[in-house]
Amino acid sequence: MFGRRSRGNDAAKALLSANPHNDLALFIVGHAASEQTRKEMVDWLKEKYPKVKVLALNLPHSQLHNADYNATQNGPENWLPFVSTV
C-alpha cells in the first residue's frame, strides 16, 4: 500500500501520525517489501495502535510472527476470511 522500501514505512507513519484514527479495526501489510521492513511496520503499528489487528500478506512459506494474522498473497480467498472476522 505504501511502497516497497522503508520509505514506504516512513510515508505510512507520517500519514497515520498526521491523521489519528480511533475507529480502525485492521491494518493490512503487503508482501512486496523486505521481511525486515514489513516487521518494522508491524511493530510500529502494534505500538501506536495496540487494539488494532494486523494482517500480513506473505509470499508462500513466509510469515510475520508479530502480526495477528498471516495469509498467503495468492488471491483474496486466502486473506478475505481474516478481514471478515475483524
C-alpha positions as CSV (number, residue, x, y, z in Angstrom):
1,M,0.0,0.0,0.0
2,F,2.7,2.5,0.9
3,G,5.6,1.3,-1.2
4,R,8.3,-1.4,-1.5
5,R,11.0,0.0,0.7
6,S,11.3,1.5,4.1
7,R,10.5,4.9,2.7
8,G,7.0,3.4,2.3
9,N,7.0,2.8,6.0
10,D,8.0,6.4,6.6
11,A,5.2,7.6,4.4
12,A,2.7,5.4,6.1
13,K,3.8,6.5,9.6
14,A,3.6,10.2,8.6
15,L,0.1,9.8,7.1
16,L,-1.1,7.9,10.1
17,S,0.5,10.2,12.6
18,A,-1.0,13.3,10.9
19,N,-4.5,11.9,10.9
20,P,-5.1,9.9,14.1
21,H,-7.8,7.3,13.8
22,N,-9.5,5.8,16.8
23,D,-12.0,3.7,14.9
24,L,-9.6,1.5,12.9
25,A,-10.1,-2.3,13.1
26,L,-7.4,-3.7,10.8
27,F,-4.2,-2.9,9.1
28,I,-3.0,-5.0,6.1
29,V,0.7,-5.2,5.5
30,G,1.6,-6.2,1.9
31,H,4.1,-8.7,0.7
32,A,6.3,-6.6,-1.6
33,A,8.8,-5.0,0.9
34,S,11.6,-6.9,2.6
35,E,10.7,-9.0,5.6
36,Q,12.7,-6.6,7.9
37,T,10.8,-3.6,6.5
38,R,7.5,-5.3,7.0
39,K,8.4,-6.4,10.5
40,E,9.3,-2.9,11.5
41,M,6.0,-1.6,10.2
42,V,4.0,-4.3,12.1
43,D,6.0,-3.4,15.3
44,W,5.2,0.3,14.8
45,L,1.5,-0.3,14.1
46,K,1.2,-2.5,17.2
47,E,2.9,0.1,19.3
48,K,0.8,3.0,18.1
49,Y,-2.5,1.1,17.7
50,P,-2.4,-1.7,20.2
51,K,-6.0,-2.6,19.8
52,V,-6.0,-2.8,16.0
53,K,-5.3,-6.2,14.4
54,V,-2.6,-6.6,11.7
55,L,-2.9,-8.9,8.8
56,A,0.3,-9.7,7.0
57,L,0.1,-10.8,3.3
58,N,3.0,-13.1,2.7
59,L,4.8,-14.9,-0.1
60,P,4.4,-18.7,0.2
61,H,6.3,-20.3,3.1
62,S,6.7,-16.9,4.8
63,Q,5.1,-15.4,7.9
64,L,5.5,-12.3,10.2
65,H,5.2,-13.7,13.7
66,N,4.5,-10.3,15.2
67,A,1.3,-9.9,13.1
68,D,-2.1,-11.0,14.4
69,Y,-2.9,-12.8,11.2
70,N,-0.8,-14.2,8.3
71,A,-2.1,-15.2,4.9
72,T,-0.5,-16.1,1.6
73,Q,-0.7,-13.4,-1.1
74,N,-2.1,-15.7,-3.7
75,G,-5.6,-14.1,-4.0
76,P,-8.3,-12.7,-1.8
77,E,-9.7,-16.2,-1.0
78,N,-6.6,-16.7,1.2
79,W,-6.9,-13.5,3.3
80,L,-10.5,-12.3,3.0
81,P,-11.7,-14.6,5.8
82,F,-9.4,-12.8,8.2
83,V,-10.9,-9.5,7.1
84,S,-14.4,-10.7,7.6
85,T,-13.7,-11.8,11.1
86,V,-12.5,-8.4,12.2
